[in-house]
Amino acid sequence: MQIVLIFTIFVSFTFLTSIAHAYIGPGMAGGVIAATIGIVVAILAALFGIIYYPIKRYLKRKNKKNKPK
């Protein structure tokens, strides 16, 4: 019974909608693009930090051991 109810609600919301007479200007598209670029840059920066800094510590430790006093 619940499956029929969920299906009915899904069909009614999907196919029986009316047109929203609204205008989304170019500023909104610019905001979406800026947010998307920001998310991608944040993910890349996190990956860079996770990968680079342990390698950097390892190389520093390795160079300290190899240097004669």
C-alpha positions as CSV (number, residue, x, y, z in Angstrom):
1,M,0.0,0.0,0.0
2,Q,2.8,2.4,0.8
3,I,4.5,1.7,-2.5
4,V,1.4,2.7,-4.4
5,L,1.1,5.9,-2.3
6,I,4.8,6.8,-2.9
7,F,4.5,6.0,-6.6
8,T,1.3,8.2,-6.9
9,I,3.1,11.1,-5.1
10,F,6.1,10.7,-7.3
11,V,4.1,10.7,-10.5
12,S,2.0,13.7,-9.4
13,F,5.0,15.8,-8.5
14,T,6.9,14.8,-11.7
15,F,4.2,15.1,-14.4
16,L,1.6,17.4,-13.0
17,T,3.7,20.4,-12.3
18,S,3.1,23.9,-13.7
19,I,5.7,26.2,-15.2
20,A,7.4,28.6,-12.8
21,H,7.5,32.0,-14.4
22,A,10.8,33.1,-12.9
23,Y,14.0,34.5,-14.3
24,I,17.4,33.5,-13.0
25,G,19.9,36.0,-14.2
26,P,23.5,35.6,-15.2
27,G,24.7,36.5,-11.7
28,M,23.2,33.2,-10.5
29,A,25.2,31.2,-13.0
30,G,28.4,33.1,-12.0
31,G,27.7,32.2,-8.4
32,V,27.2,28.5,-9.3
33,I,30.4,28.4,-11.3
34,A,32.4,30.1,-8.5
35,A,31.0,27.7,-5.9
36,T,31.8,24.7,-8.1
37,I,35.4,25.9,-8.7
38,G,35.7,26.6,-5.0
39,I,34.6,23.0,-4.0
40,V,37.0,21.5,-6.6
41,V,39.9,23.6,-5.4
42,A,39.2,22.7,-1.8
43,I,39.1,19.0,-2.6
44,L,42.4,19.2,-4.5
45,A,44.1,21.2,-1.7
46,A,43.0,18.6,0.8
47,L,44.4,15.8,-1.3
48,F,47.6,17.7,-1.8
49,G,48.0,18.2,1.9
50,I,47.3,14.6,2.7
51,I,49.8,13.3,0.1
52,Y,52.5,16.0,0.2
53,Y,53.2,16.6,3.8
54,P,53.9,13.0,5.0
55,I,56.3,12.7,2.0
56,K,58.0,15.9,2.9
57,R,58.5,14.8,6.5
58,Y,59.9,11.5,5.3
59,L,62.4,13.2,3.0
60,K,63.5,15.6,5.8
61,R,64.0,12.7,8.2
62,K,65.9,10.8,5.5
63,N,68.2,13.8,4.7
64,K,68.9,14.3,8.4
65,K,70.2,10.7,8.7
66,N,72.4,10.9,5.6
67,K,74.1,14.2,6.5
68,P,77.5,13.7,8.2
69,K,78.1,15.9,11.3
